[in-house]
Structure formats: structure tokens, C-alpha cells
């Protein structure tokens, strides 16, 4: 029930009271009443509640303003989900390091943006370094080559673990180690481990020490090479100040692997290979995001973007042909290899245009006739298509 101007409580009710004692008449429509109660869920009000009849409970002549009305929702039982929702934001449960992780991640996110603009930019790091920062020397690393065959060279780098450099010297060596890059195309950092170090009782109330392990992935271009990639792990020691700010205390390089390609190793020729087929531009090019907005979810079609690709010589000509699985509502596609770097869409004549959601497909000679048959794995169960030769397949009913 609703009470206007009363203090009587009823379990499971909504009380409407004034923030002042003098009573005035109120003549509220349902729309105006809800506008006054912004912030309160409309679910509090049962449908069809008549608000005008409440005016007799009020005395006086002038109407009340929105600031003079207060809504007090009351529930018989607390909802169980409320306790869970309170723990969703990082730092509001026993896993307080999630909050620290978010803060450190924000620092690396800013640094990643800076590096992709200039490989020499270390501004995001310098502003979070503590006065007593120490880091491993990056010039004293030992290189061990693991592959020298052109066009790809691979080597491991081992750095001294003992941090000896102050912040200025460390940043100078860091910038120097990036001299070979003219542009960084990728600068990704992922925190894979974080934990707090225990403090003696005498240190309570001081900065909280944190240790993180960060995986880094850096890819760039430069003079004399096409691409260089650096992958490895850093151990970083932080302190969480009472103010909530993070300060970087120590930097150790745990491991690093580098690879450098003098020329492009792979070349994207997809458009050349498939561009002659109408299905390539109409179905394969748009991508998952496009089809999620076009295909109607009400028809039971959903798109996850995890469909597979299978390769086999379906016609015995010694060339690998390609079968591409697609989301529900789009037919799977079979492309025959012409041997000149191009493929032909033979889906319609092959009988393999399965419309159902296909996770993957497998070619195998099931009946031992020397031809590659096809098993299509759907969400509703597998299908077996027997190869009839000449690029044609026939569904085997109840094969499974």
C-alpha cells in the first residue's frame, strides 16, 4: 500500500513521507508522481494504482514540490543477488589484488598507446617510478642464437637479474634498446601474476608491496629488416601508497626471445585466390559482426565466429581443396583448387551447402574406396557425406 503523510509501517510496503511537517494538498497524476520519484524502480508500483484519490489525506492549499516528497521502498526479504552484485567491482571482495591489477593495467595501457606513437616514449613509466627505483641493466644481456636460416633469425636474450640501475639510467638503456625500431605495430602487456608481500606488524599503515609478472609482446619495423618481435616476461615490484597511488620500485627481466624477418615470410593472397567467386564477396568478406546484425536471432540463428576450415584433395588431382564451415543460416562452402593459385566455388554442385550451425568438418576415406568423404559436425549431431567422385557428395542417412 501507499501512505502519504503517515508514519505507519506495513511489511512489504512503500511509504511516502514529507521532509517537513506542515501538510499541503497534493493532486498528482501517475505520470507526475513517477517523475517526482526519479531513481525509484517503476517495479515498486503495482499496475493501475490510482494516485488522485490520495489527495484527501493532505490538508492545506498549495501543492508540494518534488524535493518535498521522499520515497521509502521496503522489501519483505533481501534479494540474494544483491550480495553478489556488491562484489562485482574489483576490490569489493576478498580478492583485493584485482583492484591493484586494474590500476597497473591502466598504466601499461597508457604506455602501449605512447609506444605505438613513438618507440622512444617512456613518459608513462617515468611518472610512476619511485625515488629509490632499481632496474636490471639492458645493455649487459647475453644473446644466444637459435636459428639463423634466412629470412628468419631467432635468438634468446639473458639479462642479469640483479637490479643495479636507477630510474634515469634504466630509462636511457630502455630507449637505447628500442633504437632499431622505427615504428611499433604491437605493444601488448598482460599481467599474468600478482601478489602482495607480507608486512611486519610495525609496518602496518605504510605502503603495501606488490609483485607482478608481466608478459610483453612487441612487434615493430625498422631499417634493414621487415619485422622484429620481442616476447618475454618482466618481474615488477610495486608499492601501493596510502593515498592509493602506485609506485614502481624494481624491474627485473626474467626472459626474452627475439625473432627478426628480413623480408615478408607470408603474403596475403586471399582476394586473388577467392575473388573470382561471388560467394567470397557476398558471404565471406563481411565477417561475423556483420552477420550478427543481419541474421534474425528470433529464428534461432546465433553466430559465435568459431567455425572451422578443412582441407583435402576431393577429386584426386593432387591439389588440396578447401571446405569452409559457416554460421547457421549461411551455407558451408566447398572451393576446388585450380592449381594456379585460384579456387572455384563448387558448393551448389557438390551437395555440401549445409545451412545448419557447423562447428567443424573432417575429411577421411570412410568406406575405403580411395576417395575423401566428409563428416560435418553440427550442434544437432554429425552428418556423413560420401564422396561420389567428380566433386559430388551424397548424404548417408542415419550414418551415426
C-alpha positions in Angstrom: 0.0 0.0 0.0 1.0 3.7 -0.2 0.8 6.1 2.7 1.1 9.8 2.1 1.8 11.9 5.2 1.7 8.9 7.6 4.4 7.2 9.6 2.7 3.8 9.9 4.8 0.9 8.6 3.4 -2.1 6.8 5.7 -5.0 5.8 6.4 -5.1 2.1 5.0 -1.5 1.6 6.2 1.7 0.1 6.0 4.8 2.4 5.7 8.3 1.0 6.6 10.9 3.6 7.4 14.6 3.7 10.7 16.1 4.8 8.7 18.8 6.6 5.7 18.7 9.0 3.2 21.2 7.5 0.8 19.4 5.2 -0.4 20.7 1.9 -2.8 19.2 -0.6 -1.3 17.1 -3.5 -3.1 16.3 -6.7 -0.7 14.0 -8.6 -1.3 12.1 -11.8 0.5 8.8 -12.1 3.0 10.3 -14.6 3.8 13.3 -12.3 4.2 11.0 -9.3 6.7 8.8 -11.1 8.6 11.9 -12.3 8.9 13.1 -8.7 10.2 9.7 -7.6 13.1 9.5 -10.2 15.6 6.9 -9.1 13.0 4.6 -7.7 12.2 1.5 -9.9 8.9 1.5 -11.6 8.6 -2.1 -10.5 7.8 -0.8 -7.0 4.4 0.3 -8.2 1.7 -2.3 -9.0 -0.1 -1.5 -12.3 -3.2 0.5 -12.1 -2.6 2.3 -8.7 -4.9 5.3 -8.6 -3.0 8.3 -7.2 -5.6 11.0 -7.3 -7.8 9.6 -4.5 -4.9 10.2 -2.1 -5.4 13.9 -2.1 -8.0 13.8 0.7 -5.2 12.7 3.1 -3.5 16.0 2.6 -4.5 19.3 4.2 -3.8 22.8 3.2 -4.0 24.7 -0.1 -0.7 24.8 -2.0 0.9 21.8 -3.8 4.1 20.0 -2.8 7.3 20.3 -4.9 9.4 17.2 -5.9 12.0 18.0 -3.3 9.4 17.8 -0.5 8.5 14.2 -1.3 10.6 11.2 -0.3 10.0 7.6 -1.3 10.9 4.8 1.1 10.7 1.3 -0.6 10.6 -1.6 1.8 11.1 -5.3 1.0 9.9 -8.4 2.9 13.1 -10.3 2.0 16.5 -9.2 0.8 17.3 -10.4 -2.7 20.2 -12.9 -2.7 21.7 -11.4 -5.9 22.4 -8.1 -4.1 25.2 -9.6 -2.0 26.8 -11.0 -5.2 26.4 -7.7 -7.1 28.2 -5.8 -4.4 31.3 -8.0 -5.1 31.4 -7.5 -8.8 33.6 -4.3 -8.8 37.3 -5.1 -8.3 38.3 -4.6 -4.7 35.0 -5.2 -3.0 35.6 -8.9 -2.1 38.5 -10.9 -0.6 40.5 -10.7 -3.9 41.7 -7.1 -3.4 44.6 -7.6 -5.8 42.1 -7.4 -8.6 41.8 -3.7 -7.9 45.6 -3.3 -7.9 45.8 -5.2 -11.2 43.3 -2.8 -12.8 45.5 0.2 -11.7 48.7 -1.4 -13.1 46.9 -2.4 -16.3 45.8 1.2 -16.8 49.5 2.3 -16.6 50.5 -0.2 -19.2 47.6 0.7 -21.4 48.7 4.3 -21.5 52.3 3.3 -22.2 51.2 1.0 -25.0 49.5 4.0 -26.7 52.6 6.1 -26.3 54.9 3.3 -27.7 52.8 3.0 -30.9 53.2 6.7 -31.4 56.9 6.7 -30.6 59.1 3.7 -29.6 61.2 6.0 -27.5 58.4 7.3 -25.3 58.7 6.2 -21.7 56.6 9.0 -20.1 54.0 6.6 -18.6 56.8 4.7 -16.8 58.8 7.7 -15.6 55.9 9.3 -13.8 55.2 6.2 -11.7 58.8 5.3 -10.7 59.7 5.7 -7.1 62.6 7.7 -5.9 64.6 4.6 -5.0 63.8 2.6 -8.2 66.2 0.0 -9.4 66.2 -1.9 -12.7 68.2 -4.6 -14.5 70.8 -3.5 -17.0 69.6 -4.0 -20.5 73.0 -3.5 -22.1 74.6 -6.4 -20.3 72.3 -9.0 -21.9 73.8 -12.2 -23.4 72.5 -13.3 -26.8 72.2 -17.0 -27.8 71.2 -17.6 -31.5 68.7 -20.5 -32.0 68.0 -20.0 -35.7 70.0 -18.2 -38.4 68.4 -19.5 -41.6 67.1 -16.7 -43.8 64.7 -15.0 -43.8 64.1 -15.6 -40.1 66.6 -15.1 -37.3 65.7 -16.2 -33.7 67.7 -15.7 -30.6 67.3 -15.7 -26.8 68.4 -12.9 -24.5 69.5 -13.4 -20.9 69.8 -10.3 -18.7 71.4 -10.0 -15.2 68.6 -10.5 -12.6 70.2 -8.2 -10.0 68.8 -4.7 -10.4 71.5 -2.0 -10.3 70.3 1.0 -12.3 68.4 4.0 -11.1 65.4 5.3 -12.9 67.2 7.7 -15.2 69.9 5.2 -16.3 67.4 2.5 -16.7 65.1 4.6 -18.9 68.1 5.6 -21.0 69.1 2.0 -21.6 65.4 1.1 -22.3 65.2 3.8 -25.0 68.5 2.7 -26.4 67.3 -0.9 -26.8 64.5 0.4 -28.9 66.7 2.3 -31.3 66.4 -0.4 -34.0 62.6 0.2 -34.3 61.2 3.0 -36.5 57.6 2.0 -35.7 56.0 -0.3 -33.2 53.0 -2.1 -34.6 52.2 -4.1 -31.5 52.8 -3.2 -27.8 50.8 -5.6 -25.6 51.3 -6.2 -21.9 49.5 -8.8 -19.8 49.7 -9.2 -16.0 49.9 -13.0 -15.5 50.7 -13.0 -11.8 50.2 -10.6 -8.9 50.6 -11.0 -5.1 51.1 -8.9 -2.1 54.1 -9.4 0.2 53.5 -9.8 3.9 54.5 -6.8 6.1 55.7 -6.9 9.7 53.3 -5.6 12.3 55.5 -2.5 12.8 54.9 -1.5 9.1 51.2 -1.5 9.2 49.7 1.6 7.7 52.7 2.1 5.3 52.9 1.4 1.6 51.7 -2.1 0.5 54.3 -4.0 -1.6 53.1 -5.8 -4.7 55.0 -8.2 -7.1 53.7 -8.7 -10.6 54.9 -10.8 -13.6 54.1 -9.1 -16.9 54.2 -10.8 -20.3 55.2 -8.4 -23.1 54.8 -8.7 -26.8 56.4 -6.1 -29.0 56.4 -6.1 -32.8 57.9 -3.4 -35.0 59.6 -2.4 -38.2 63.0 -0.8 -38.8 65.8 -0.1 -41.2 67.3 -3.3 -42.6 64.5 -5.7 -41.5 60.8 -6.3 -42.2 59.6 -7.3 -38.8 61.1 -7.9 -35.3 59.2 -9.4 -32.4 60.2 -9.5 -28.8 58.4 -11.7 -26.3 59.2 -12.4 -22.7 58.4 -11.7 -19.0 59.3 -8.9 -16.6 59.0 -9.1 -12.8 58.0 -5.8 -11.4 57.8 -4.8 -7.8 55.4 -2.0 -6.8 54.3 -0.2 -3.7 50.7 0.9 -3.0 50.8 4.2 -1.2 48.2 5.0 1.5 46.8 7.6 -1.0 46.1 4.7 -3.4 48.8 5.7 -5.9 51.1 3.1 -7.4 54.9 3.5 -7.5 57.3 1.2 -9.4 60.2 0.1 -7.2 62.0 -2.6 -9.1 62.3 -4.1 -12.6 63.8 -7.4 -13.5 63.9 -9.1 -16.9 63.1 -12.8 -16.4 63.4 -13.9 -20.1 63.2 -12.6 -23.6 63.0 -14.2 -27.1 63.6 -12.2 -30.3 62.8 -13.0 -33.9 63.6 -10.9 -36.9 62.4 -11.4 -40.5 64.5 -9.7 -43.2 61.6 -10.0 -45.7 57.9 -10.8 -45.6 57.5 -14.5 -44.8 53.8 -14.7 -45.6 51.8 -12.8 -48.2 48.0 -12.4 -48.1 46.7 -13.6 -51.4 43.1 -14.4 -50.3 41.5 -11.9 -52.6 43.5 -13.3 -55.5 42.6 -16.9 -54.7 38.9 -16.5 -54.0 38.0 -13.1 -55.5 36.6 -14.7 -58.7 33.7 -16.2 -56.7 30.5 -14.3 -55.9 30.2 -16.1 -52.6 33.5 -14.7 -51.4 32.4 -11.0 -51.6 28.8 -11.6 -50.5 29.3 -14.1 -47.6 32.9 -14.4 -46.5 34.1 -10.8 -46.7 31.5 -9.1 -44.4 32.6 -11.1 -41.3 30.9 -12.2 -38.0 29.9 -8.8 -36.7 28.0 -8.0 -39.9 26.1 -11.3 -39.9 25.2 -10.9 -36.3 23.2 -7.8 -37.2 21.7 -9.2 -40.4 20.6 -12.7 -39.4 17.5 -12.6 -37.2 18.1 -14.0 -33.7 14.3 -14.7 -33.3 14.7 -17.5 -35.9 17.1 -19.4 -33.6 20.2 -18.4 -35.5 23.2 -17.4 -33.4 26.7 -16.6 -34.6 29.8 -17.2 -32.5 32.5 -17.0 -35.1 34.2 -20.3 -34.2 33.6 -22.2 -37.4 36.3 -24.4 -38.9 38.1 -24.9 -42.2 39.0 -28.3 -43.7 41.5 -29.2 -46.4 41.5 -32.3 -48.6 42.1 -33.5 -52.2 38.4 -34.3 -53.0 38.9 -35.1 -56.7 42.2 -36.9 -56.8 44.0 -34.3 -58.9 46.8 -33.9 -56.4 45.7 -30.4 -55.3 44.3 -29.5 -51.9 40.7 -28.3 -52.0 39.0 -26.2 -49.2 35.8 -26.6 -47.3 34.7 -23.6 -45.2 32.2 -24.0 -42.4 29.8 -21.1 -41.8 27.4 -20.0 -39.1 23.8 -21.2 -39.1 21.8 -19.6 -41.9 24.8 -19.3 -44.2 25.7 -22.4 -46.4 29.1 -24.1 -45.9 31.3 -23.6 -48.9 33.4 -26.0 -51.0 36.2 -24.5 -53.1 38.1 -26.5 -55.7 41.7 -25.8 -56.3 42.6 -24.9 -59.9 46.3 -25.2 -59.4 47.1 -21.7 -60.5 46.6 -20.0 -57.1 42.8 -19.6 -57.5 39.8 -21.6 -56.3 36.3 -22.2 -57.7 33.2 -22.3 -55.6 31.5 -25.7 -56.4 29.2 -25.8 -53.4 25.9 -26.0 -55.4 27.0 -28.9 -57.5 28.8 -30.8 -54.6 25.8 -31.1 -52.3 27.7 -29.8 -49.3 25.9 -26.5 -48.8 24.9 -27.3 -45.2 22.9 -24.4 -43.6 22.9 -25.6 -40.0 25.4 -24.3 -37.5 28.6 -26.2 -38.2 31.4 -26.2 -35.7 33.9 -28.1 -37.9 34.3 -30.7 -40.6 36.7 -33.7 -41.2 37.8 -35.3 -44.5 38.5 -39.1 -44.3 38.1 -42.1 -46.5 35.3 -43.7 -44.5 34.3 -46.5 -46.9 37.8 -47.3 -48.2 37.1 -46.5 -51.8 40.1 -44.2 -52.2 38.0 -41.0 -52.1 37.9 -38.5 -49.3 34.5 -38.5 -47.6 33.3 -35.7 -45.3 32.0 -35.7 -41.7 30.2 -32.4 -40.8 29.9 -31.7 -37.1 26.7 -29.8 -36.3 25.2 -28.6 -33.0 22.4 -31.2 -33.5 24.7 -34.0 -34.4 27.2 -35.2 -37.1 26.5 -35.8 -40.8 28.3 -38.1 -43.2 28.7 -37.3 -46.9 30.2 -40.0 -49.1 32.4 -38.8 -52.0 30.9 -40.0 -55.3 33.8 -38.7 -57.4 33.9 -35.6 -59.7 33.4 -33.3 -56.8 30.0 -34.6 -55.8 28.9 -35.9 -52.4 25.9 -37.9 -51.2 24.4 -37.7 -47.6 24.5 -41.1 -45.9 21.2 -41.3 -43.9 21.5 -42.4 -40.2 25.2 -43.0 -40.5 25.7 -42.3 -36.8 
